[in-house]
């Protein structure tokens, strides 16, 4: 029994720590990508995000074609995907970070990240198991299928997934190649390295998670709530792969932040605590409603070409953009 547990814990720790290390060194965050692009015209992190998604799509198809992993396709619950995505976008702007960046900021010594995560866990638990669960169930009831199965871009267009990926690489590559030489964050990895590394880890996460009950990939939504409920009420009734993976993320981020000088204890300004907690609360609840956050839906499940996941990601971008407009006006 003890021998059987080793692959479980080792795979989860390595996957989480590696992801934490990479996203910390790359400053990888969807909220920052959107805010930098909208407010300053800086597309550096946005390019890293797109490259990560494109690389992960190739990796997932390789894993599927080789038979190494039977990767599930997320259902297209269009109403909850759109509404949840819009609300998540607003929440990440209020919190000042997305789910992934909040976890790696814990490894950088940001006390405010703990405040956001507390709100996230409470919001996720309330939406999944608490008073808002009937609302979640109602909004997740409408579903779109193709041939009785969850749709992907490939099945919607009735073409090979490789053809879809080639088209996305062509269109996305045009924008990526227009990057200016100065598009680089100070003290961080280039967007090329960050995007490629994140994409590889997203695909590898599907394979690594097969030692659990089922392949789930790298996720940051449901498991954040479970890390709150597990010590309080014993739910779930045992530690799962995603929970172990998540705890390892700030460990990897610390390993990256300490030698680079990015680690320091940082207290949030007193007036901002309510705002970032509220943002975390909204992110957590909406992530469960949308069936995933920007990592879970946007990258991990978006890499499978699942139509619902890609629509959710698009809704997050729209929700974040609208919130930035309300808070900061038009772009510079």
C-alpha positions as CSV (number, residue, x, y, z in Angstrom):
1,X,0.0,0.0,0.0
2,X,2.8,2.4,0.9
3,X,4.6,1.5,-2.4
4,X,1.5,2.3,-4.4
5,X,1.2,5.7,-2.8
6,X,4.7,6.8,-3.9
7,X,3.7,7.5,-7.6
8,X,0.6,9.3,-6.4
9,X,2.5,11.8,-4.2
10,X,5.6,12.1,-6.3
11,X,3.8,12.8,-9.5
12,X,1.5,15.4,-7.8
13,X,4.4,17.2,-6.1
14,X,6.6,17.3,-9.1
15,X,3.8,18.5,-11.3
16,X,2.7,21.2,-8.9
17,X,6.2,22.4,-8.0
18,X,7.3,22.5,-11.6
19,X,4.3,24.5,-12.6
20,X,4.8,26.9,-9.6
21,X,8.4,27.4,-10.6
22,X,7.7,28.1,-14.2
23,X,4.8,30.5,-13.7
24,X,6.7,32.4,-11.1
25,X,9.7,32.9,-13.3
26,X,7.6,33.9,-16.2
27,X,5.2,36.2,-14.2
28,X,2.4,34.2,-15.8
29,X,-1.0,35.5,-15.0
30,X,-4.2,36.0,-17.1
31,X,-5.2,39.1,-15.2
32,X,-1.8,40.8,-15.7
33,X,-1.9,39.7,-19.4
34,X,-5.3,41.4,-19.9
35,X,-4.5,44.5,-17.8
36,X,-1.1,45.1,-19.3
37,X,-2.5,44.8,-22.8
38,X,-5.5,47.0,-22.1
39,X,-3.9,49.7,-20.0
40,X,-0.4,49.8,-21.4
41,X,-0.6,48.1,-24.8
42,X,2.0,45.5,-23.6
43,X,1.2,42.1,-25.0
44,X,4.1,40.2,-23.5
45,X,2.2,38.0,-21.0
46,X,-0.8,37.7,-23.4
47,X,1.6,36.2,-26.0
48,X,2.9,33.8,-23.4
49,X,-0.6,32.7,-22.6
50,X,-1.5,32.1,-26.2
51,X,1.7,30.2,-26.9
52,X,1.0,28.1,-23.8
53,X,-2.4,27.2,-25.1
54,X,-1.2,26.3,-28.6
55,X,1.7,24.2,-27.3
56,X,-0.7,22.4,-24.9
57,X,-3.1,21.6,-27.7
58,X,-0.3,19.8,-29.6
59,X,0.8,18.0,-26.5
60,X,-2.7,16.8,-25.7
61,X,-3.3,15.5,-29.2
62,X,0.0,13.6,-29.1
63,X,-1.0,12.0,-25.8
64,X,-4.4,11.1,-27.1
65,X,-3.1,9.7,-30.4
66,X,-0.5,7.6,-28.7
67,X,-3.0,6.1,-26.3
68,X,-1.1,7.2,-23.2
69,X,-4.0,9.1,-21.7
70,X,-7.8,8.9,-22.3
71,X,-8.5,12.6,-21.8
72,X,-12.2,13.5,-21.0
73,X,-13.9,16.4,-22.8
74,X,-15.6,19.0,-20.7
75,X,-19.4,19.4,-21.4
76,X,-20.6,22.6,-22.9
77,X,-23.0,24.0,-20.3
78,X,-23.3,27.2,-22.2
79,X,-25.2,29.3,-19.7
80,X,-23.0,28.6,-16.7
81,X,-19.8,28.7,-18.8
82,X,-20.7,32.2,-20.1
83,X,-22.1,33.7,-16.9
84,X,-19.4,32.1,-14.7
85,X,-16.7,33.2,-17.1
86,X,-17.8,36.8,-17.1
87,X,-18.0,36.9,-13.3
88,X,-14.6,35.2,-13.0
89,X,-13.1,37.9,-15.2
90,X,-14.5,40.6,-13.0
91,X,-13.3,38.8,-9.8
92,X,-9.7,38.4,-11.0
93,X,-9.5,42.1,-11.8
94,X,-10.9,42.9,-8.3
95,X,-8.4,40.5,-6.7
96,X,-5.5,41.7,-8.8
97,X,-4.6,38.2,-10.0
98,X,-6.0,35.0,-11.4
99,X,-6.1,31.6,-9.6
100,X,-2.7,30.4,-10.7
101,X,-0.8,33.7,-10.0
102,X,-2.5,33.9,-6.5
103,X,-1.0,30.5,-5.6
104,X,2.5,31.3,-6.9
105,X,2.4,34.7,-5.0
106,X,2.0,32.7,-1.8
107,X,5.5,31.4,-2.6
108,X,6.7,35.0,-3.1
109,X,5.6,36.0,0.4
110,X,2.5,37.9,-0.5
111,X,0.2,37.9,2.5
112,X,-2.6,39.3,0.4
113,X,-2.6,36.1,-1.7
114,X,-3.7,34.2,1.4
115,X,-6.6,36.6,1.8
116,X,-7.6,36.0,-1.8
117,X,-7.3,32.3,-1.5
118,X,-9.5,32.3,1.7
119,X,-12.2,34.2,-0.3
120,X,-11.7,31.8,-3.3
121,X,-12.1,28.7,-1.1
122,X,-15.2,30.1,0.6
123,X,-16.8,31.1,-2.7
124,X,-16.0,27.8,-4.3
125,X,-17.4,25.8,-1.3
126,X,-20.6,28.0,-1.2
127,X,-21.2,27.5,-4.9
128,X,-20.4,23.8,-4.9
129,X,-21.9,22.5,-1.7
130,X,-23.6,25.4,0.1
131,X,-26.5,27.8,-0.4
132,X,-25.7,28.6,-4.0
133,X,-25.5,25.0,-5.2
134,X,-29.2,25.0,-6.4
135,X,-28.4,28.1,-8.5
136,X,-25.3,26.4,-9.9
137,X,-27.3,23.2,-10.8
138,X,-30.0,25.3,-12.6
139,X,-27.5,27.3,-14.6
140,X,-25.5,24.2,-15.5
141,X,-28.6,22.3,-16.7
142,X,-28.7,23.7,-20.3
143,X,-26.2,21.7,-22.3
144,X,-25.1,21.6,-26.0
145,X,-23.9,18.3,-27.5
146,X,-22.9,17.0,-30.9
147,X,-23.9,13.5,-31.6
148,X,-24.7,13.1,-27.9
149,X,-21.1,14.0,-26.9
150,X,-19.5,17.2,-25.5
151,X,-18.5,19.3,-28.6
152,X,-15.0,20.3,-29.5
153,X,-13.9,22.7,-32.2
154,X,-13.0,19.7,-34.3
155,X,-16.4,18.0,-34.0
156,X,-18.2,21.3,-34.4
157,X,-16.4,21.8,-37.7
158,X,-16.4,18.1,-38.6
159,X,-12.7,18.1,-39.3
160,X,-9.6,16.5,-37.9
161,X,-8.3,18.0,-34.6
162,X,-4.9,18.3,-36.2
163,X,-6.4,20.5,-38.9
164,X,-8.0,22.8,-36.3
165,X,-4.7,23.0,-34.4
166,X,-2.8,23.8,-37.6
167,X,-5.3,26.6,-38.3
168,X,-5.0,28.0,-34.8
169,X,-1.2,27.9,-35.0
170,X,-1.3,29.7,-38.3
171,X,-3.6,32.5,-37.1
172,X,-2.0,32.7,-33.6
173,X,1.5,32.5,-35.1
174,X,0.9,35.6,-37.2
175,X,0.3,37.7,-34.0
176,X,3.1,36.0,-32.1
177,X,5.6,36.8,-34.8
178,X,4.6,40.5,-34.7
179,X,6.1,40.7,-31.2
180,X,8.6,43.5,-30.7
181,X,12.1,42.8,-29.3
182,X,11.3,44.9,-26.3
183,X,8.3,42.8,-25.2
184,X,9.9,41.4,-22.1
185,X,9.2,41.6,-18.4
186,X,12.1,42.9,-16.3
187,X,13.8,40.1,-14.4
188,X,11.5,37.4,-15.8
189,X,11.7,34.8,-18.5
190,X,10.9,35.8,-22.1
191,X,7.4,35.1,-23.2
192,X,8.7,32.5,-25.7
193,X,10.3,30.4,-22.9
194,X,7.4,30.9,-20.5
195,X,4.7,30.1,-23.0
196,X,6.4,27.0,-24.2
197,X,7.2,25.7,-20.7
198,X,3.7,26.3,-19.4
199,X,2.2,24.5,-22.5
200,X,4.4,21.5,-22.0
201,X,3.5,21.3,-18.3
202,X,-0.2,21.6,-19.0
203,X,0.0,18.6,-21.4
204,X,2.2,16.7,-19.1
205,X,-0.2,17.3,-16.2
206,X,-2.8,15.2,-18.0
207,X,-0.4,12.2,-18.0
208,X,0.9,12.8,-14.5
209,X,-2.6,12.9,-13.0
210,X,-3.4,9.4,-14.4
211,X,-2.0,8.0,-11.1
212,X,-5.1,9.4,-9.4
213,X,-8.6,8.0,-9.9
214,X,-8.9,9.6,-13.3
215,X,-6.9,12.1,-15.4
216,X,-7.7,15.7,-14.4
217,X,-4.7,17.6,-15.4
218,X,-3.5,20.8,-13.6
219,X,-6.5,22.4,-11.9
220,X,-7.0,25.3,-9.5
221,X,-10.7,25.6,-8.8
222,X,-12.4,22.7,-7.0
223,X,-9.3,21.7,-5.2
224,X,-8.8,25.1,-3.7
225,X,-12.2,24.8,-2.0
226,X,-11.4,21.2,-1.0
227,X,-8.2,22.4,0.8
228,X,-10.6,24.4,3.1
229,X,-13.3,21.8,3.6
230,X,-11.0,18.8,4.1
231,X,-9.5,19.9,7.5
232,X,-12.8,21.4,8.6
233,X,-15.4,18.8,7.8
234,X,-13.5,15.9,6.2
235,X,-14.7,16.5,2.6
236,X,-13.6,14.9,0.4
237,X,-13.0,11.9,2.6
238,X,-9.4,11.6,1.5
239,X,-6.6,13.6,-0.1
240,X,-6.8,13.6,-3.9
241,X,-4.1,14.1,-6.5
242,X,-5.2,17.7,-7.3
243,X,-5.0,18.8,-3.7
244,X,-1.4,17.5,-3.3
245,X,-0.5,19.1,-6.7
246,X,-1.9,22.5,-5.5
247,X,0.0,22.5,-2.2
248,X,3.2,22.0,-4.2
249,X,2.7,25.1,-6.4
250,X,3.8,27.7,-3.9
251,X,6.8,25.4,-2.9
252,X,8.0,25.5,-6.5
253,X,7.3,29.3,-6.7
254,X,9.4,29.8,-3.5
255,X,12.2,27.8,-5.1
256,X,12.1,30.2,-8.0
257,X,11.5,33.4,-6.0
258,X,14.2,33.1,-3.4
259,X,17.3,32.9,-5.5
260,X,16.0,35.5,-8.0
261,X,15.3,38.0,-5.1
262,X,11.5,38.0,-5.7
263,X,10.7,36.7,-2.3
264,X,9.8,39.2,0.4
265,X,7.0,39.4,2.9
266,X,4.4,41.9,1.6
267,X,1.3,43.1,3.5
268,X,-1.6,44.4,1.4
269,X,-2.7,48.0,2.1
270,X,-5.4,48.0,4.8
271,X,-8.0,49.5,2.5
272,X,-7.5,46.8,-0.2
273,X,-8.1,43.8,2.0
274,X,-11.9,43.9,1.5
275,X,-11.5,44.4,-2.2
276,X,-9.1,41.5,-2.8
277,X,-11.1,39.2,-0.5
278,X,-14.3,40.1,-2.4
279,X,-12.5,39.4,-5.7
280,X,-11.3,36.0,-4.4
281,X,-14.9,35.2,-3.2
282,X,-16.2,36.1,-6.6
283,X,-13.5,34.1,-8.4
284,X,-14.1,31.0,-6.3
285,X,-17.9,31.0,-6.8
286,X,-17.7,31.8,-10.5
287,X,-15.0,29.2,-11.1
288,X,-17.3,26.4,-9.8
289,X,-20.2,27.8,-11.8
290,X,-18.1,27.9,-14.9
291,X,-16.6,24.5,-14.1
292,X,-13.1,25.8,-13.9
293,X,-10.8,28.8,-13.6
294,X,-8.5,30.4,-16.2
295,X,-6.1,27.4,-15.7
296,X,-8.6,24.6,-15.4
297,X,-10.9,25.7,-18.2
298,X,-8.7,28.1,-20.1
299,X,-5.5,26.0,-20.5
300,X,-6.0,22.4,-19.2
301,X,-9.4,21.8,-20.8
302,X,-9.1,24.4,-23.5
303,X,-6.1,22.4,-24.8
304,X,-8.5,19.5,-25.6
305,X,-10.4,21.9,-28.0
306,X,-13.5,21.5,-25.8
307,X,-15.9,24.2,-27.0
308,X,-17.3,24.9,-23.6
309,X,-13.8,25.5,-22.2
310,X,-12.8,27.9,-25.0
311,X,-16.1,29.8,-24.6
312,X,-15.5,30.0,-20.9
313,X,-12.0,31.4,-21.5
314,X,-13.4,34.0,-23.9
315,X,-16.0,35.0,-21.4
316,X,-13.3,35.5,-18.7
317,X,-11.5,37.8,-21.1
318,X,-14.6,39.8,-21.8
319,X,-15.5,40.0,-18.1
320,X,-12.1,41.2,-17.2
321,X,-12.0,43.7,-20.0
322,X,-15.4,45.2,-19.1
323,X,-14.3,45.5,-15.4
324,X,-11.1,47.2,-16.4
325,X,-13.1,49.7,-18.5
326,X,-15.4,50.4,-15.6
327,X,-12.5,50.9,-13.1
328,X,-9.9,52.6,-15.3
329,X,-11.8,54.0,-18.3
330,X,-10.4,53.6,-21.8
331,X,-7.1,52.2,-22.7
332,X,-4.0,54.4,-23.0
